[in-house]
């Protein structure tokens, strides 16, 4: 497999003090910060086949160039936080395709690609190292014990840090024990980097494992997350009450809202999201009013959605 190394900046950790200063400067503007939109949706449109690991695009040509172009499209649309293409970049998920030996290079290169596109754009934006669920169920319901989960997340986080991320972004979690393991692993890898933690509340206002927004925000605050919120789910109508409940339970927490582009529908065995950019623009304003400081989009979204959101937040 050809690798995407030539012409990229040399990877290297961002000094914690620099990362923290960048984070505080971003939030200190007093304006809502726009995070990016879906990576998977864009990769499928570019030719990724269902079931193939999108993370492997980071280390191949010409696919890695496409990852950079997607980052650039979101930067041009107004995003100021860019998530790396590493949602499933942990050892367990990569193992499903025999790629578990590539955890280090996949995550490190993802950070390099995002940083390279930010630098090429001239935009002042942050690279967020994206960490999704392990893909396993935590014990005692499942077979993944806490210590092993911590090791898995730490391995991924260390590679992202080595690639030069400004912060670590843990997302789409449903189990408080798993997100605790992810935060523990991330903090072992980078004790001082900013850390975002979001869960998915897609089951009658709770996560699949029964966690309420109020319980989540208090638990994640106690675990030391710098920003907390919800992502993915069934669209803005579901996420907005989550943000409002978190704000009521923890008034001083920095909140994040990253909604899907509407309720997914299954068409020809593919998830289709029908929310127009105008709907996501309205969601951005509503999310800000509900208390979110960092607002983005998740599955089904595109740069067009992000641009509409950016324009709404600027003018509204």
Order of alpha helices (4+ residues) and beta strands (2+ residues): alpha-beta-alpha-alpha-beta-alpha-alpha-beta-alpha-beta-alpha-beta-alpha-beta-alpha-beta-beta-beta-alpha-beta-alpha
